[in-house]
């Protein structure tokens, strides 16, 4: 079992920044494979970015150059630094690992 808890969401103006955190506990020993997803109102959940092996990351085209995933293996925590936020970034952001999902944190970007 793995538990994931996101935090750091909120309301921000367009062009602003937010940093989300996802703390993992349970049967997880590396942040490799952890990912961020988001779901906008009325839309399907989409992948934002993933930590792949060796701490490398990849991102959806829509966030490349604006969002950065980092992590702390000692704390089993991953972060999502979001810069230059746009109204279309609004949604519930989820952290995931294998079949486990966090409860999500709301990000709202006002124009």
RAKA-V242331 format. One record per pair of residues at least 24 apart in sequence whose C-alpha atoms are under 8 Angstrom apart, sorted by the first residue. I is the first residue (numbers start at 1). J is the second residue. If there is no record, write none. Layout:
BEGIN
I|J, I|J
END
This chain:
BEGIN
1|26, 1|27, 2|26, 2|27, 2|28, 2|100, 3|100, 3|101, 3|102, 4|95, 4|96, 4|100, 4|101, 4|102, 4|103, 5|95, 5|102, 5|103, 5|104, 6|94, 6|95, 6|102, 6|103, 6|104, 6|105, 7|105, 8|105, 9|105, 9|106, 9|107, 9|108, 10|105, 10|106, 10|107, 10|108, 11|107, 11|108, 11|109, 11|110, 12|107, 12|108, 12|109, 12|110, 13|85, 13|109, 13|110, 13|111, 14|84, 14|85, 14|86, 14|87, 14|109, 14|110, 14|111, 15|83, 15|84, 15|85, 15|86, 16|83, 16|84, 16|85, 17|81, 17|82, 17|83, 17|84, 17|85, 18|81, 18|82, 18|83, 19|79, 19|80, 19|81, 19|82, 20|79, 20|80, 20|81, 20|82, 21|77, 21|78, 21|79, 21|80, 22|77, 22|78, 22|79, 22|95, 23|75, 23|76, 23|77, 23|78, 24|76, 24|77, 25|76, 28|76, 29|73, 29|76, 30|73, 30|76, 31|55, 31|71, 31|72, 31|73, 31|76, 31|77, 31|78, 33|97, 33|98, 34|78, 34|95, 34|96, 34|97, 34|98, 35|95, 35|96, 35|97, 36|80, 36|93, 36|94, 36|95, 36|96, 37|93, 37|94, 37|95, 37|96, 38|91, 38|92, 38|93, 38|94, 39|91, 39|92, 39|93, 40|89, 40|90, 40|91, 40|92, 41|91, 85|109, 86|110, 86|111, 87|111
END
